[in-house]
Amino acid sequence: MPFSKLGLSDPIIKAITEQGYTVPTPVQAKAIPVILSGRNVIAAAQTGTGKTASFVLPILEKLKHFETLRKKRIRALIITPTRELAVQVEHNITQYSTHLNLTSLAMYGGVPLEPQKQALIQGVDILVATPGRLLDMYTQRAIHFDEIEILVLDEADRMLDMGFIEDINKIMDKLPQERQNLLFSATLSNQVRALAKTTIAKPVEISVIDKSAPTKIDQWLITVDKDKKSALLSHLISEQQWQQTLIFIETKHGAAKLVSQLEKRGITAECIHGGRSQEIRERILADFKSGKISLLIATGIAARGIDIDSLPRVVNYDLPYPADDYIHRIGRTGRAGSEGEAVSLVSKDDFKNLCAIETKLGHLITRKEIEGFAPKKSVPMSILNYVPKNKKETDGKQTANSNHDRRKEECKSTNKATMSHKSHSPSKPKSSAVTNKLPLNPWGK
């Protein structure tokens, strides 16, 4: 189904065609007509499935006939958890509205207030904002909410994880009652549903997890002792000549330390995290997207908003928790049908996180060994037992419960003989070449 069948007008179709998009993704095909009808929506779709266009395109369609005429007013408000994501969403709005007479603004902290205040004085059609800066502007009377027609909570799960619920509730109390509400999230957790229940009346729920579609993300992991991770990463970068690689790490201290460790081995990398100024983060992101920087180390929060259609590779230097974050991270590669690679460096300390991730995926991640980096502290194998389809439903429930209990015990006790690395690990390769490479579907069995 082409975009023209979804109810979008010619100027918008022309803009997205110029960006190289001709066929909507599943979440776009489902969400756009519902939003155009005026219904409230809560939608879940994984990273890289086109969620942003799912709400931006119908918003442009609904607002295109009129403009904001009063000062300090906005017509659509999009709330995002991070500065990087606010910039990325506003950039998408600019691209899609190139043939429309609409204005947009990204508003976030870490930069001076005055330029954002001046932009608001003229009136803005679509504002993309982080919660804290938005409340600051409202308190200073730099913005008024009385003309808001559409509200979007983007990456709602991440906003809750980051503790923004109080700020969100304060914002909701100040918005006009008559408005269209849209909530988009990578997952519909209990917390997200609770937020939706208190803020969105009678929503249409859209959930798109296309497990049948073949993925081009090749997932694999390397077991290695924790103190050898930086040496292994340096080896992989040099031996396999990795270019434009996004490396995830858990802490800003760890990010800075890893940059230094790589530099000592003659490898240039940059890092972004919450401790760096907004100006520096924007410059580094721009250089990474343009290819001037080939290796970018980022904490999970700072990496929100990195949107590159052909990013070839992501590396989990540290395995994330919760398991959903793994899905978010690998979704940064393999976008728009392109091929991608997701590599994880796993030590024994990561075992519980690995259990949770592989249980979430429904399959084991392919393991490989690199000669010279075999761990002294072996990483046990998770055991995933699937319920046969021909089992009776009652038997299936009992088996599923049994499997769940078994996995919990395995994650608690990493030294059981049945899970020893020796009995399950692939044979050691004879050279430094990577072995046992098998593509897997990260969202299906």
JOMO-V632459 format. One record per residue. RES is the residue in one small letter. PHI is phi in degrees with one decimal (NA if undefined). PSI is psi in degrees with one decimal (none if undefined). Layout:
res:RES phi:PHI psi:PSI
res:RES phi:PHI psi:PSI
This chain:
res:m phi:NA psi:123.6
res:p phi:-76.7 psi:163.6
res:f phi:-59.6 psi:-30.7
res:s phi:-62.8 psi:-20.1
res:k phi:-86.1 psi:-3.8
res:l phi:-93.7 psi:-2.7
res:g phi:98.5 psi:14.5
res:l phi:-91.7 psi:145.4
res:s phi:-84.5 psi:169.4
res:d phi:-58.5 psi:-43.0
res:p phi:-59.6 psi:-36.9
res:i phi:-74.0 psi:-41.8
res:i phi:-59.9 psi:-41.3
res:k phi:-62.3 psi:-42.6
res:a phi:-65.7 psi:-45.2
res:i phi:-73.2 psi:-28.8
res:t phi:-65.8 psi:-39.3
res:e phi:-64.3 psi:-25.0
res:q phi:-84.8 psi:-2.7
res:g phi:93.7 psi:11.7
res:y phi:-103.7 psi:127.4
res:t phi:-122.5 psi:-28.6
res:v phi:-123.8 psi:129.3
res:p phi:-69.4 psi:150.0
res:t phi:-74.3 psi:167.0
res:p phi:-55.5 psi:-43.1
res:v phi:-68.1 psi:-35.1
res:q phi:-66.9 psi:-42.5
res:a phi:-62.8 psi:-33.6
res:k phi:-84.2 psi:-40.3
res:a phi:-80.7 psi:-40.0
res:i phi:-58.7 psi:-49.4
res:p phi:-62.6 psi:-36.2
res:v phi:-67.3 psi:-43.3
res:i phi:-65.0 psi:-40.4
res:l phi:-62.2 psi:-28.1
res:s phi:-75.2 psi:-9.6
res:g phi:95.1 psi:1.4
res:r phi:-76.3 psi:152.0
res:n phi:-73.7 psi:148.5
res:v phi:-139.2 psi:138.4
res:i phi:-120.3 psi:129.4
res:a phi:-134.2 psi:140.8
res:a phi:-123.8 psi:130.4
res:a phi:-158.7 psi:149.1
res:q phi:-71.4 psi:162.6
res:t phi:-58.2 psi:137.3
res:g phi:89.8 psi:7.5
res:t phi:-101.5 psi:4.5
res:g phi:89.3 psi:31.9
res:k phi:-62.1 psi:-40.5
res:t phi:-59.4 psi:-48.5
res:a phi:-64.0 psi:-24.9
res:s phi:-61.1 psi:-33.6
res:f phi:-105.9 psi:-28.5
res:v phi:-66.5 psi:-45.9
res:l phi:-61.4 psi:-48.6
res:p phi:-67.5 psi:-30.0
res:i phi:-63.1 psi:-44.9
res:l phi:-59.6 psi:-41.8
res:e phi:-62.2 psi:-41.2
res:k phi:-73.8 psi:-27.7
res:l phi:-98.7 psi:-6.4
res:k phi:-65.9 psi:-25.2
res:h phi:-82.2 psi:-16.2
res:f phi:-134.1 psi:162.8
res:e phi:-126.0 psi:160.5
res:t phi:-71.4 psi:122.5
res:l phi:-104.1 psi:-27.3
res:r phi:-92.6 psi:146.7
res:k phi:-67.3 psi:147.4
res:k phi:62.6 psi:20.1
res:r phi:-111.9 psi:155.3
res:i phi:-135.2 psi:157.5
res:r phi:-106.8 psi:-30.3
res:a phi:-133.6 psi:136.4
res:l phi:-121.4 psi:123.9
res:i phi:-115.3 psi:117.6
res:i phi:-101.9 psi:127.6
res:t phi:-125.0 psi:157.5
res:p phi:-78.3 psi:-25.9
res:t phi:-131.2 psi:160.5
res:r phi:-63.4 psi:-43.7
res:e phi:-61.6 psi:-41.1
res:l phi:-68.7 psi:-37.4
res:a phi:-59.3 psi:-44.0
res:v phi:-63.8 psi:-43.4
res:q phi:-64.6 psi:-45.0
res:v phi:-63.3 psi:-44.1
res:e phi:-64.2 psi:-34.8
res:h phi:-62.9 psi:-42.3
res:n phi:-62.4 psi:-41.1
res:i phi:-59.6 psi:-43.8
res:t phi:-60.9 psi:-42.4
res:q phi:-64.6 psi:-45.1
res:y phi:-76.7 psi:-19.2
res:s phi:-106.1 psi:17.8
res:t phi:-59.4 psi:-25.7
res:h phi:-105.3 psi:18.1
res:l phi:-121.4 psi:156.9
res:n phi:-97.8 psi:61.4
res:l phi:-122.5 psi:151.9
res:t phi:-114.2 psi:152.7
res:s phi:-144.5 psi:161.3
res:l phi:-152.0 psi:136.4
res:a phi:-98.7 psi:127.2
res:m phi:-127.4 psi:123.7
res:y phi:-157.0 psi:165.9
res:g phi:-82.0 psi:177.4
res:g phi:86.5 psi:-1.3
res:v phi:-134.2 psi:162.4
res:p phi:-58.2 psi:148.8
res:l phi:-75.4 psi:-37.5
res:e phi:-58.1 psi:-46.4
res:p phi:-58.8 psi:-37.9
res:q phi:-69.5 psi:-37.3
res:k phi:-62.9 psi:-43.6
res:q phi:-63.0 psi:-39.1
res:a phi:-64.5 psi:-37.0
res:l phi:-71.6 psi:-26.9
res:i phi:-58.7 psi:-36.3
res:q phi:-77.7 psi:-12.5
res:g phi:90.3 psi:135.9
res:v phi:-128.9 psi:133.8
res:d phi:-71.4 psi:-48.8
res:i phi:-127.4 psi:121.0
res:l phi:-110.9 psi:129.2
res:v phi:-109.6 psi:121.8
res:a phi:-143.4 psi:150.7
res:t phi:-86.5 psi:152.7
res:p phi:-59.9 psi:-45.2
res:g phi:-62.7 psi:-49.9
res:r phi:-64.9 psi:-35.9
res:l phi:-61.5 psi:-44.7
res:l phi:-66.1 psi:-37.9
res:d phi:-59.1 psi:-46.3
res:m phi:-64.8 psi:-39.6
res:y phi:-64.7 psi:-43.9
res:t phi:-61.1 psi:-35.3
res:q phi:-86.2 psi:6.4
res:r phi:60.5 psi:28.1
res:a phi:-83.9 psi:-12.8
res:i phi:-147.0 psi:146.7
res:h phi:-124.2 psi:146.7
res:f phi:-103.2 psi:3.7
res:d phi:-69.9 psi:-13.9
res:e phi:-109.6 psi:12.9
res:i phi:-69.2 psi:126.6
res:e phi:-102.2 psi:-31.6
res:i phi:-135.3 psi:134.1
res:l phi:-118.7 psi:134.3
res:v phi:-123.7 psi:126.8
res:l phi:-101.2 psi:105.7
res:d phi:-97.4 psi:141.2
res:e phi:52.4 psi:53.0
res:a phi:-61.1 psi:-36.6
res:d phi:-62.9 psi:-40.3
res:r phi:-68.6 psi:-37.5
res:m phi:-62.6 psi:-38.9
res:l phi:-68.8 psi:-41.4
res:d phi:-59.3 psi:-33.2
res:m phi:-87.6 psi:2.0
res:g phi:81.4 psi:28.5
res:f phi:-90.4 psi:6.4
res:i phi:-59.3 psi:-39.5
res:e phi:-65.1 psi:-44.4
res:d phi:-63.7 psi:-39.8
res:i phi:-63.0 psi:-43.6
res:n phi:-62.8 psi:-38.4
res:k phi:-63.6 psi:-42.0
res:i phi:-64.6 psi:-44.6
res:m phi:-57.6 psi:-38.9
res:d phi:-64.9 psi:-20.0
res:k phi:-100.7 psi:-4.7
res:l phi:-86.9 psi:154.1
res:p phi:-64.8 psi:145.9
res:q phi:-66.1 psi:-37.6
res:e phi:-86.4 psi:97.8
res:r phi:-159.0 psi:160.6
res:q phi:-93.3 psi:134.3
res:n phi:-115.2 psi:131.3
res:l phi:-129.6 psi:129.5
res:l phi:-123.2 psi:124.0
res:f phi:-121.3 psi:138.5
res:s phi:-153.1 psi:154.2
res:a phi:-74.3 psi:-26.6
res:t phi:-139.2 psi:154.5
res:l phi:-109.7 psi:73.4
res:s phi:-72.5 psi:172.5
res:n phi:-60.3 psi:-37.0
res:q phi:-67.4 psi:-40.0
res:v phi:-65.6 psi:-41.8
res:r phi:-64.0 psi:-36.9
res:a phi:-65.0 psi:-40.9
res:l phi:-63.2 psi:-44.6
res:a phi:-61.7 psi:-38.2
res:k phi:-64.1 psi:-34.5
res:t phi:-87.6 psi:-14.2
res:t phi:-119.9 psi:-18.6
res:i phi:-126.0 psi:119.6
res:a phi:-89.6 psi:130.3
res:k phi:47.5 psi:58.4
res:p phi:-80.3 psi:155.2
res:v phi:-87.6 psi:126.5
res:e phi:-96.9 psi:129.0
res:i phi:-123.5 psi:123.2
res:s phi:-129.9 psi:121.4
res:v phi:-123.5 psi:104.5
res:i phi:-128.7 psi:96.3
res:d phi:-87.1 psi:83.3
res:k phi:-73.7 psi:-19.1
res:s phi:-80.4 psi:-20.8
res:a phi:-75.0 psi:131.6
res:p phi:-68.7 psi:135.7
res:t phi:-100.2 psi:153.0
res:k phi:-109.1 psi:20.9
res:i phi:-93.1 psi:117.5
res:d phi:-91.6 psi:109.8
res:q phi:-97.2 psi:135.3
res:w phi:-157.6 psi:161.6
res:l phi:-134.3 psi:157.3
res:i phi:-123.1 psi:125.7
res:t phi:-83.1 psi:134.8
res:v phi:-159.1 psi:148.5
res:d phi:-65.8 psi:147.0
res:k phi:-56.3 psi:-39.9
res:d phi:-77.4 psi:-1.2
res:k phi:-109.0 psi:3.2
res:k phi:-63.0 psi:-45.4
res:s phi:-65.9 psi:-36.7
res:a phi:-66.6 psi:-40.3
res:l phi:-65.2 psi:-43.0
res:l phi:-60.8 psi:-43.6
res:s phi:-60.5 psi:-41.0
res:h phi:-62.4 psi:-45.9
res:l phi:-64.1 psi:-44.0
res:i phi:-60.0 psi:-43.4
res:s phi:-75.8 psi:-48.8
res:e phi:-69.4 psi:-38.7
res:q phi:-99.1 psi:2.4
res:q phi:52.6 psi:52.6
res:w phi:-66.6 psi:134.7
res:q phi:-124.1 psi:152.4
res:q phi:38.6 psi:73.4
res:t phi:-118.4 psi:131.0
res:l phi:-98.7 psi:120.5
res:i phi:-111.7 psi:120.0
res:f phi:-93.0 psi:135.2
res:i phi:-139.5 psi:157.8
res:e phi:-82.1 psi:-35.5
res:t phi:-123.4 psi:154.6
res:k phi:-68.4 psi:-33.4
res:h phi:-63.5 psi:-44.0
res:g phi:-63.3 psi:-36.0
res:a phi:-63.6 psi:-47.5
res:a phi:-64.3 psi:-39.8
res:k phi:-64.4 psi:-41.3
res:l phi:-66.6 psi:-38.3
res:v phi:-57.2 psi:-44.3
res:s phi:-65.4 psi:-41.7
res:q phi:-64.1 psi:-40.6
res:l phi:-67.6 psi:-38.2
res:e phi:-62.1 psi:-37.8
res:k phi:-64.8 psi:-21.2
res:r phi:-100.5 psi:13.9
res:g phi:81.1 psi:20.6
res:i phi:-114.6 psi:126.4
res:t phi:-93.3 psi:128.4
res:a phi:-143.6 psi:161.2
res:e phi:-123.8 psi:164.4
res:c phi:-138.2 psi:149.9
res:i phi:-128.5 psi:140.9
res:h phi:-161.4 psi:176.4
res:g phi:-64.5 psi:-16.1
res:g phi:-85.5 psi:-6.4
res:r phi:-96.0 psi:150.7
res:s phi:-66.3 psi:157.5
res:q phi:-62.7 psi:-37.6
res:e phi:-61.7 psi:-43.9
res:i phi:-67.4 psi:-41.6
res:r phi:-62.8 psi:-42.2
res:e phi:-65.0 psi:-41.0
res:r phi:-64.9 psi:-44.1
res:i phi:-64.8 psi:-42.8
res:l phi:-61.9 psi:-42.5
res:a phi:-62.9 psi:-41.7
res:d phi:-67.5 psi:-35.6
res:f phi:-68.0 psi:-43.3
res:k phi:-65.9 psi:-33.2
res:s phi:-82.1 psi:-11.7
res:g phi:94.9 psi:-1.3
res:k phi:-66.6 psi:-33.0
res:i phi:-110.5 psi:126.2
res:s phi:-96.3 psi:-25.2
res:l phi:-122.4 psi:118.1
res:l phi:-121.9 psi:123.6
res:i phi:-102.0 psi:128.0
res:a phi:-142.8 psi:143.3
res:t phi:-73.5 psi:159.0
res:g phi:-58.9 psi:-39.6
res:i phi:-66.6 psi:-46.6
res:a phi:-64.5 psi:-26.0
res:a phi:-77.1 psi:-12.7
res:r phi:-61.0 psi:129.6
res:g phi:103.3 psi:-10.1
res:i phi:-77.1 psi:110.1
res:d phi:-131.8 psi:97.3
res:i phi:-124.0 psi:121.7
res:d phi:-60.1 psi:-33.4
res:s phi:-122.0 psi:35.7
res:l phi:-63.7 psi:117.6
res:p phi:-76.2 psi:-23.5
res:r phi:-156.9 psi:140.2
res:v phi:-123.1 psi:146.6
res:v phi:-125.3 psi:128.0
res:n phi:-92.6 psi:94.4
res:y phi:-66.2 psi:-39.9
res:d phi:-116.8 psi:137.2
res:l phi:-73.1 psi:136.9
res:p phi:-83.8 psi:161.9
res:y phi:-137.3 psi:135.0
res:p phi:-74.8 psi:176.2
res:a phi:-62.4 psi:-30.0
res:d phi:-58.7 psi:-29.8
res:d phi:-64.8 psi:-29.1
res:y phi:-62.6 psi:-43.5
res:i phi:-61.1 psi:-43.0
res:h phi:-60.7 psi:-43.8
res:r phi:-65.8 psi:-50.4
res:i phi:-68.3 psi:-20.0
res:g phi:-69.8 psi:-6.9
res:r phi:-74.2 psi:-17.2
res:t phi:-113.8 psi:169.1
res:g phi:64.8 psi:32.3
res:r phi:-86.5 psi:152.8
res:a phi:54.1 psi:35.6
res:g phi:82.5 psi:-0.3
res:s phi:-80.0 psi:163.7
res:e phi:-80.0 psi:152.6
res:g phi:-153.1 psi:166.3
res:e phi:-136.9 psi:133.6
res:a phi:-123.4 psi:114.4
res:v phi:-115.2 psi:134.6
res:s phi:-122.8 psi:135.6
res:l phi:-99.5 psi:115.9
res:v phi:-121.7 psi:123.2
res:s phi:-107.9 psi:173.8
res:k phi:-58.7 psi:-32.7
res:d phi:-64.6 psi:-20.1
res:d phi:-89.0 psi:2.1
res:f phi:-59.9 psi:-44.7
res:k phi:-62.6 psi:-41.7
res:n phi:-63.2 psi:-38.4
res:l phi:-63.2 psi:-42.8
res:c phi:-55.8 psi:-47.1
res:a phi:-64.5 psi:-40.7
res:i phi:-66.9 psi:-47.4
res:e phi:-67.7 psi:-32.8
res:t phi:-66.0 psi:-39.9
res:k phi:-64.1 psi:-42.3
res:l phi:-70.7 psi:-31.6
res:g phi:87.8 psi:11.2
res:h phi:-158.4 psi:162.5
res:l phi:-77.1 psi:147.8
res:i phi:-87.6 psi:135.4
res:t phi:-56.2 psi:132.0
res:r phi:-102.4 psi:143.5
res:k phi:-134.9 psi:157.5
res:e phi:-122.1 psi:145.4
res:i phi:-112.8 psi:128.0
res:e phi:-58.3 psi:130.8
res:g phi:94.8 psi:-6.4
res:f phi:-125.3 psi:16.4
res:a phi:-61.0 psi:132.3
res:p phi:-72.6 psi:143.3
res:k phi:-74.8 psi:-33.8
res:k phi:-100.6 psi:99.1
res:s phi:-66.4 psi:148.8
res:v phi:-99.6 psi:115.6
res:p phi:-62.7 psi:161.8
res:m phi:-92.9 psi:135.8
res:s phi:-69.6 psi:151.9
res:i phi:-117.1 psi:116.2
res:l phi:-113.2 psi:113.1
res:n phi:-104.2 psi:121.0
res:y phi:-90.3 psi:147.2
res:v phi:-83.5 psi:121.0
res:p phi:-58.6 psi:143.2
res:k phi:-66.9 psi:-24.5
res:n phi:-86.1 psi:2.7
res:k phi:-74.0 psi:152.2
res:k phi:-67.4 psi:155.2
res:e phi:-60.0 psi:-39.7
res:t phi:-66.0 psi:-42.1
res:d phi:-63.7 psi:-38.3
res:g phi:-62.3 psi:-41.4
res:k phi:-64.1 psi:-42.7
res:q phi:-63.5 psi:-42.4
res:t phi:-65.3 psi:-42.2
res:a phi:-60.9 psi:-42.7
res:n phi:-63.7 psi:-40.5
res:s phi:-62.9 psi:-43.3
res:n phi:-62.5 psi:-40.6
res:h phi:-62.0 psi:-46.1
res:d phi:-62.7 psi:-39.5
res:r phi:-63.7 psi:-43.6
res:r phi:-63.5 psi:-37.2
res:k phi:-61.9 psi:-43.0
res:e phi:-66.3 psi:-37.6
res:e phi:-64.2 psi:-39.3
res:c phi:-72.4 psi:-23.2
res:k phi:-81.8 psi:-32.2
res:s phi:-124.1 psi:100.2
res:t phi:-87.9 psi:-0.8
res:n phi:-107.6 psi:12.7
res:k phi:-65.8 psi:142.2
res:a phi:-62.4 psi:-32.1
res:t phi:-68.8 psi:-13.7
res:m phi:-117.2 psi:17.9
res:s phi:-62.7 psi:142.5
res:h phi:-62.9 psi:-33.1
res:k phi:-63.0 psi:-36.8
res:s phi:-81.0 psi:-15.7
res:h phi:-120.3 psi:-16.7
res:s phi:-70.8 psi:149.3
res:p phi:-67.3 psi:156.0
res:s phi:-63.6 psi:151.3
res:k phi:-69.8 psi:130.3
res:p phi:-70.6 psi:155.2
res:k phi:-82.9 psi:-15.0
res:s phi:-136.3 psi:-176.2
res:s phi:-77.7 psi:-1.4
res:a phi:-68.2 psi:146.8
res:v phi:-75.9 psi:141.7
res:t phi:-122.4 psi:167.6
res:n phi:61.7 psi:47.5
res:k phi:-89.0 psi:116.0
res:l phi:-133.4 psi:126.7
res:p phi:-71.7 psi:141.2
res:l phi:-131.0 psi:155.9
res:n phi:-88.1 psi:115.9
res:p phi:-74.9 psi:-9.4
res:w phi:-120.0 psi:13.3
res:g phi:-152.9 psi:176.5
res:k phi:-84.2 psi:none
